[in-house]
Amino acid sequence: MTNKKDDLDLIKESAAKRILFLPHAVRQMSKPDRLITTKDIRHVVENGEIIEDYTEDARGHSCLVFGTTDRPIHVVCSPKQDYLAIITAYLPRRQDWENDYKTRKKS
């Protein structure tokens, strides 16, 4: 992957083939204080923007995608040739992120 636009295109292409939710993602999405749906994930992947790039991830290249439904959502995903792997998804916390939910607060 070379730049964010190309990366986002690859994410969308992979998602159009199939989305695979890894067990950790399912656990995180189904927490009672989150209840993030597969529809929410698809919306973020199709309409969101890459805010962090993890080129050295042990599972292969992955990205943090930010998007909104009725609330801000972060999705960590890894595009593969035949599918998009959803590694995790969560609601970003104000104490960790700036008001745009795209910039990590400095500690």
C-alpha positions in Angstrom: 0.0 0.0 0.0 1.4 3.4 -0.9 -0.9 6.3 0.1 -4.1 6.8 2.0 -6.3 7.1 -1.1 -4.9 3.9 -2.6 -5.2 2.2 0.8 -8.8 3.3 1.2 -9.6 2.0 -2.3 -8.0 -1.3 -1.4 -10.0 -1.5 1.8 -13.2 -0.8 -0.1 -12.4 -3.4 -2.8 -11.6 -6.0 -0.2 -14.8 -5.2 1.7 -16.9 -5.5 -1.5 -15.7 -9.2 -1.8 -16.3 -10.2 1.9 -15.8 -8.8 5.4 -14.4 -11.2 7.9 -14.9 -10.3 11.6 -12.1 -11.7 13.8 -13.1 -13.0 17.2 -11.6 -10.0 19.0 -13.7 -7.6 16.9 -16.9 -9.5 17.6 -16.2 -9.4 21.3 -15.5 -5.6 21.2 -18.4 -4.8 19.0 -20.9 -6.7 21.2 -19.9 -5.1 24.5 -23.1 -3.6 26.0 -21.7 -0.1 26.1 -20.8 -0.3 22.4 -23.2 -2.5 20.4 -21.5 -1.7 17.1 -23.4 -3.4 14.3 -22.0 -5.0 11.1 -24.0 -2.3 9.2 -22.0 0.4 11.3 -18.8 -1.3 10.3 -19.7 -1.4 6.6 -20.7 2.3 6.7 -17.4 3.3 8.3 -15.3 1.2 5.8 -17.2 2.6 2.8 -17.4 6.3 4.0 -14.6 6.7 6.5 -11.0 7.9 6.3 -7.7 6.3 7.3 -6.3 8.1 10.3 -3.4 5.7 11.2 -1.4 3.2 9.2 0.2 0.2 10.8 2.6 -1.1 8.2 4.5 -3.2 10.7 1.6 -5.0 12.2 2.3 -8.7 12.9 -1.0 -9.7 11.1 0.0 -7.8 8.0 -0.5 -4.2 7.0 -3.6 -2.7 8.7 -5.2 0.7 9.1 -7.3 2.6 11.6 -10.3 3.9 9.9 -12.5 6.7 11.4 -16.1 7.2 10.5 -19.4 8.2 12.0 -22.9 6.8 12.0 -24.9 8.4 14.8 -21.6 8.4 16.8 -17.9 8.2 16.0 -16.4 4.8 15.4 -12.9 3.5 14.9 -12.3 0.3 12.9 -8.9 -1.4 12.7 -8.9 -3.5 9.5 -6.5 -5.3 7.2 -7.3 -5.7 3.5 -6.5 -9.1 2.0 -6.8 -10.2 -1.6 -10.2 -12.0 -1.0 -11.6 -10.2 2.0 -11.3 -7.4 4.5 -10.3 -8.6 8.0 -11.9 -6.5 10.8 -9.4 -6.7 13.7 -11.3 -4.6 16.2 -13.9 -1.8 16.4 -14.6 0.6 19.2 -16.0 4.0 20.2 -13.1 6.4 20.6 -12.9 7.9 24.1 -12.6 11.7 24.6 -9.8 11.3 27.1 -7.7 9.5 24.4 -8.6 11.5 21.3 -8.9 15.2 20.3 -12.4 16.5 19.5 -12.1 15.4 15.9 -11.6 11.8 17.1 -8.8 11.6 14.4 -5.9 12.8 16.5 -4.5 11.1 19.5 -4.0 13.3 22.5 -0.5 13.7 23.7 0.1 12.0 27.0 
